[in-house]
Amino acid sequence: MAVPKKKHSKSRTRRRRKINGKLGLPTLVTSPESGELVRRHRVDLTSGFYRGKRVIDAEELS
């Protein structure tokens, strides 16, 4: 079993944790029905379309 030869410093440990804890920005695409930016794999709430099919009525959301 591998055993470390020396102790890692607090700054090195914190830096490693900080690098792995970043959040990325969501990917946005332009909806072909409404032309607005929407998140991928989500229903467009302004038009009610998902993958070219009407899933919900937009009037119900307003």
N, C-alpha and C positions, 0 to 999 in steps of 0.2 A: 504494500500500500504506500502511496506517495505521501511524504511528510515534508512540509516546507522547512527550508534551512533557516530562514530569518523571518521575523515578524514584519508584516506590512504596516506602514505608518497610517495614522488616522486620515491624513490628507489623501493618500493613495486609495484607501478604502472608500472614502466619501466620494472621490472623483469617479470611481468605478460605479458606484450606486447612482450617481447623478447622470452619468452617460446613459444608463439603461432605463432611466425613469422619464425620458422625454416623450411628449405627446406630439403626434403629427397632425397636420391640418387635413381636414376631410377633402376628398377628391370631388370636385364639382364638375358637372357637365351641363351643356345647354340642352334644354328640353326641346324636341322638335315641334311639339304642339303649341307651347306657350312662348318659347324663346327665352325663358328665364333660366338662371343657374339653379340646379337642384343637385342634391347628393345622389350618388350612384346607388342603384338597386333600391330606390325608394319611390313611392308614389308621388307624382307632381301634384301638390295640393291646390295649385291655381287652376289646373285643367282637369284633374282627376284621372289622368292617363298613367299607365305603367306598361312599358314595352309595346306601345302602339295600341293598347286596348283600354277602353274606359272601364275603370275598376270602381270608382266612386263618383257620385254626382258632386260637382264643385259647388252647386247651390246649397247643398246640405251643410257644407263647411262654413259658408258665409253667414 
